[in-house]
Amino acid sequence: MKTQNFGYKKLYIDGQLVDADSGSREDVICPATGEVIAQVAKAGRVDAEKALRTSLKGFKFWSKLSLEERTSWMLKLRDAILEKEYELRTAMVHEMGKTYAGSLEDIQRLTEALEWYPNAMKNLREEQIPDYDNTHTHKMISKPAGVVVAYLAWNFPLLNVGYKIGPALASGCSLIIKPSSLSPLSTYMVGEIMHSINFPPGVVTILAGSSSEVATPMTTSKIPSVITMIGSTQTGQKIIAESTTSIKKLGMELGGNAPFIVFEDADFDTALDLAIALKFGNAGQICVAANRIFVHKNIYKKFIKAFVKKASELNVGFGIKENEDVFMGPLASRGSRERMFELIEDALSKGATLEYGGEIPDDLPEKGNWMKPTVISGTTREMKVFREEIFGPVAGIMSFETDDEVLELANDTEFGLASYIFTNNYKRIERFVEELEFGEVQINGVKYAIYLPHGGFKNSGIGHDCSHLALEDYLVKKRITAAL
């Protein structure tokens, strides 16, 4: 299994590619082989402070450009990214283990965001407010909020960049991107692309480093007007607490614990195929993955048998472009895999049955973070696979009998991001749409797109990624009142 070496990548600060102030570097490890595939400059406190200062300067420049001028730069960046599509997708395969086919979504969302958000900004309408005394006119206009700091998760390196860079730049904000140290490579390469097209300095900054040396100084600084992130609920809570040195806008897409509910009147094959895709795609490392699969008791055994058959047929391997038949790569880190085995052990000790998997494949590199797709039946609410976001290729399946029962089970979680229901009973659909406590309810199918809102209830976040609603995180409203 041959990996590629991507060399050394620098920070992108104030429009320049620079070493970290301390000269520190960090290895990027390929989760498929355990080999070092790149080094990146590891930012520290001095770099973080420089990023904040130059981003404030960048905001003052960028916010004064017309939307047409900002759009021109964004489309120029889109085109330059598309020219480097193969290199960027190959980097994502190597840095976090996704397949080449799976990396296409990252490129699509990033380039779509750069194209779609200027149009969304253009379509924003001034709100006219009636004056009931007929003495004044009133309207609300939108202005860019200021400097934005974005903390990104490792599971979709460039998709996550797209979700932030599109609305931030279209709105007129400057943006500091801190990718995860697990998968910084492709994001640093975007910095190289921006440098190559002479993107205006200070408008976008890219740097990775430790939380204490980079994230905490930026979050506690009074310079940012917006803190946005994609990551775990625990990290989100920490950032919210640290941000209170000044009043900042917050936008957070956090953990999920999606119920995937299959009734006996559902289209069986559709539900089965989507359950497999949503559970094992990206090795289960997706915030909207089918986390808890509920199947009606009358089709429970049939579903498990078919689910196990499909899971056992999935091709696990290194998903470079040449390996087109690979469906699932390794987990992104050794710690993630260890946690999967802890979840399995907990479930089995509490009465669950291991139907398939729960093993490390013996025909793949020992130093990689490989794991077979795993299926557990008979899960209960006392198990960690029910309570926690799994974020890996472990499927917990449980049966239910009544609508009331499965609705109560589905809502029994601190999270509230995505939910899925498969049934052809329209009265049931109406009830579940009303009573499921999730920001997204998808019925008899699944769709995600840059123009569709993505947000959660409860501990799953604040605000939205994607759609026109995302712009609200980056804009402030100004009331204009004039006497007649």
N, C-alpha and C positions, 0 to 999 in steps of 0.2 A: 504494500500500500504506500504509494509515493506521494509525499506532500510537496508543496511549493514554498519557497522562501520569499517573503515580500520585503525584506530589508528593514531599514530603519525609517520611522515616520516621525515628523516633528509636530509640535503644537502649531495651531493656526491662530495667531493673535495680531490684531491691528493690521490685518491684510498681509502678514508675513509668516513664513514658515520658520519657526525658531526652536532651539533647544530649550529644555527646562532651565530655569535660572540656576538650579543646583547641579545641572548636568545629569540628573537621574534618568534612568531608563527602566522600562518594564518589559519583560518577555510576554509575548502573546503565544499561548499554548494551543495547539490543535487538539480538540477533544477526541478526535478519531484515532490519534497515534500517540499523544502525549509529547510530541516533538515541538520545539520552538519554531514558529513559522514567521515571526517578525519581532521587532522591538519598537516600542513607541516611547516618545518623551513622556516622562512622568511628572506632571505639574505639581508644584508645591504652593505654599501660601503666597510667595512673591508673585508667582505667575497668576494666581487667582486675583490678587489685588490689581495687577496690571490689566487683566481681562476686564475687570469692572470699570476701571478708569477709561480705557480705550473704547469700551462699549457705550459709555455715556457720551463720549465724543461722537461715536458712530451714530447713536440715536439722534443727536442734534442735526447731523447731516441727513440721514435717511428719512426722518420724519418730515423734513421740509421738501423732499422730492414730490413731484406729482405722482399720482397712482400710475399714470402711463409710464413715467420714468422707472418706477419701481418694477412695474410689470416687465419692461424691457430687460432689466437685469435678471429677473427671475426666470424668464424664458431662455435667456442666454445660459444661465446655469443649468436649466433643464436639458438643453441641447448638449452641453458639455458632459453632463452625467451620462446621457444616452450613448455618447461616443465611447465612454469607458464602461459600458454595461458589463461586458464579459469579465473584465478585471475586478469590478466591484462584486459581482455575483460569486466569482471564484473566491474572493477574500472572505465573504460571508460563510461559504461552505467550510473553509479552513478554520475560521476563528470561532464559530459556535456550532458547527456540525450539521447545519440544515442541508437539505439536498439542493442541487442546482435548480431543479424545477421549482422547489419551494422558495428559492431566492428571488424568483421573478416578481412575486407579490411585493417584496420590499422595493424593488426598482420602480414598479408601477405606481405604488402609493407615493413614493417620493416625487417622481416626475409629475404625476397627476396633481399633487398638492401645489407644486410650483406653478402649474397652469390654471388650476381650478380656483384657487383663492383670490387672485386678482379679479376674476369675474364676479366672485361672491362679494368682494368688497365694492365693486362697481355697482352691484345691484342693491346695496344697502340704501334704504330710503330715509330721508329726514322725517322724523315724527312731528307732525303738526298737532299742537294741543289747542283745543278751542278755549276761548276766553268768554266766560258766561256773562261778563258785564260789558262786553264789546268795547273795552277800553285799551286793550293791548293785543299784540300777536305773540305767539309762543312757538318755539320749535326746539327740538333736541338734535344735536349733531354729535357725531362720533369722532374722537381724537385718539391717537395712539397712546397707550399707557406709559411706555418708557422702556427701560432696559428689562429684558426677560432672561431669567436663568432657567434652563431646562435640564432636568436629570432624567436620563433615559435608561430603560431596561435593556438587557442583553439579548432577549429572545428574537427580536425583529430589528436588527441594528439600523437599517436605513428606512424601513417603514416608520419607525418611531421618530427618526429625524424628520421625515415628511410631515408627520402629524403636527410637529411644532414649527418647522421652518416656513411652511406654507402660510398659515394664518398670521404668524408673527411678522414676516416680511411684508405681506400684503397690507397689514394694518398700519405699518410704518414704525414698528418697534425694531430695536436691535436685539440680538439673540446670542446668549452664551450657551453652548451645548456641552454638557458633560456626559459622554457615553460611559457605559459600564466598563470597568477595567477587564471584564471577561471577554468583551467583544468590541474593542475600540478601533480595530484596524480599518474597516470599511468607512467609518465616520472620519477618521484621520485622512483617508484618501479623498473624501469629499473636500476637506480643507485644501489638499493639494490641487484639486480641480478648481476651487474658487481662486486660489492664488494664480493659477495658470491663466485665468480669464480676467485678472486684475479687478476682481470684485471689490467694491468700495471698502476701504479699511474700517475696522471696528464695527461693522454691521453684523457680521457673524464671527463668532469665536468658537474654537473647538479645542478642548483640553480634557484630559482624564488624569485622575490622581486619587489619593485616598480621601475618604469623607472628612477626616479631621483637618487635613491640610488644604483641601479645595472646597468641598461642599459647605462645611460649617462657616468658613470665612465669607463665602458668597451669600449664603442664606441669612447670616446675621448682619450683613452689610445693609446700610440704608440706601445704597444706590439702586438696587433692583426694585422695580415697581410690580413685577410679576414673578412668581415662582411657579413653575409647572413641572410635572413629573409623570413618568410611567414606571410603576414599580410596586413593591409590596405595601400593604397597609401599615406595617410596622415602620417602614422607612418614611412613609407619608406622615405618620403621626409625629415622628422625630423632626421632620422638616417644618411642619406646621408650628411646633413648639419653638424651634430655633428662629423662625421668621418674625417673631413678634417684637423685634427691635424697632420695627417701623410697620406702618399699615401697608400691607402688600396684597395684591390680588393673588388668589390661589386657584390653580387648575390641576386636578389630580385624577389619573386613571390608576386605580389600585387593584387589590386582589379580587378574585372571583371564585365562586363555588357553584357553577352552573348546574341546575337540574335539567336532565334530558328525559322527558316523560313520554312513554310510548303506551298508548291505549290499544286495546284489542281490535278496534276498528280502524287503526292506522294503516297506511300503506306500508306494509312490513318491510319490503325491500328498500324503500326510500329511507325509512327510519334506520335500518341496519347500516346502510352504506354511509349515511351522514354521521352516525354514532362512531363508526370506525374512523372516518376522516377527522372528526372533531376531537377524538380521543388520542389518536396516534400520530396525526399530522404534527410536524415539527417536534417529534418525540414527546408530544403532550405538553410542551412548554408554551402554552398559549393561555392568556387570561380568560378567554371565552371557551376554553375546552369543555367538553362534556365531562364534568367532574363527578356527578352523581347520576347514575343511570337507573331510572325507575321504569319497570316493565310490568304491565298488568299480569296477574297470576295466571290467566288463561293462556297466555302466549310466552310466559316466562322461560320455561324449559326449551321451547323451540328457539327463542331469541338467543339464549345462552349458547346453544349448540351451534347456531349459525354464526354468532359473534366470534366464538372460539375458532371456528373453521377459518373465517376471514383473517383474524388476527394471526393465526399460525402461518398463513400464506404470505404475510407481508415480508418484503425483502428488506432486511436490515443491512446497512453498509455505508461506505464512504460515498456520499452523493455528489461527486464531481460530475461535470457535464457528460463525460464518457459513460458513466454508470446510470443510464436513463431509467433502469428498472428498480433502482433503490427507492423505497418509500420512506424509510425512517433511518435517520442517522443516530449518532451517539447523544447522550445527554451532554450539556454544556460544561459540566464540572464533575469531578469525582465526588464532591460533597453532595451534589444533587442525586447521584446514583445511590450513595449510601443512605440518603433519606428515603429513597424509594423502598429499599429493603427493610428499613425500619417501619414504614407504613404497612408493608405486607406482613411483617412479623406481628405487628399490633393487631391487624385484622384477623389473622389466623388464630392468634391466642384468644380472641374473643368470639370464635365460632364460625368465621367465614371459611369458604372453601376455595382453594387455589385450583382454578380450572385450566389455566395455561400460563406458561412463562415463569416469572419469578427467578430467572437464571441469567447468567452472563453467557453470551454465545461463545463457543470454544473455537470458532474459526476466524476470529477477528483479533486485531492487535491487543495484547494484554494490557498495554499502557493506555488504551483508549477507554472511554466511559460508556462502554456498550452495555445494552440490556435488552432482553427479549420483550416484545409486547406482552403485557401481563393482564390476565383476567381473573377477577375474584368475584365469586357469587355469595349471596347470603349476607351482604353487608348490613350493618345496623347503625343507628345514629350514635352509638357509644364509641364507634371506631374512628380513628384519626382520618381515614379515607373519606369519611362522611363530614367531619368537622373542619378539616383543613383543606386549603387549596393544594391539590396534589402536584401539579406542574411537572408531570412526567408521564411515562407510558404505562400507567397502572389504572385499569378500569374496574371500578367497584359497581356491581349490579345488584339491585334488590327488587323484590316483588312488592306489589301493592294490590289492594282489592277495590277500594272505593275512591271516588273523587275527593271526598273530604280528607281521607287519609293521605293521599299523595300531595294534595295541596298544602296540608300542614307540614309534611315532611320537606317539601320543596322550600318552604319559607323558613324552615328551622335552621337558619344560618345567619352569621353576622354580616355576610356579604350580600350584594344585590346587583351584580353586573348583568350577565346574560342568562336567559332561560329559553328552553326549547320544549315545544309540545307538539305531539303527533296524534291527531284524532280527526275524524270527519263529522263529529257531533257539534253542530254550530252553537247550540245552547251551552255546551261545555266550554267551547272556545270563548264565548262571551264572558262566562264566569271566570275562567282562568286569566284572561286578559285583564280583567278588573282586579283580581285578587292576588296574582303573583307579584311579589315585592321585589321586582327587578327592573332595572332601567331599560332592558331590552327583552321583549317577548317575541320569539320567532315561531311561526306556526307552519308545520308541514314542509319546512324548507329552511335554508340558511342563506343570508346574503349580507355581505359587508362591502362598503364602497366609500370613497372619499366624501361623497355627498350625503351619506346617511349618518345621523347622529350616533355617537358612541359614548355612553356614560352610564353611571351606576347609582344605585341607592345605598343607604346605610354606609358600611365601612368600605365600599367599593369606589368612593371618590367624590370629587367636587367638579362640576362643570362637564364639558364635553370635548372629546376629540372628534375630528371630522365634521362635515356639514357647516352651514352658516353659523350654527350655535357656537362653534369653536372660536369664532372671531370675538365673542363677548369676553373671553378671557384676556384679550389683548387690547381692548378698547375701553375708554372712559367716555362718559356722556356729559355733554355741556348743554345747559339750557340757555337759550337766547330769547330774551323778552324785550319787545320794543313797544313804546307807547304809540297809540294811533294819533 
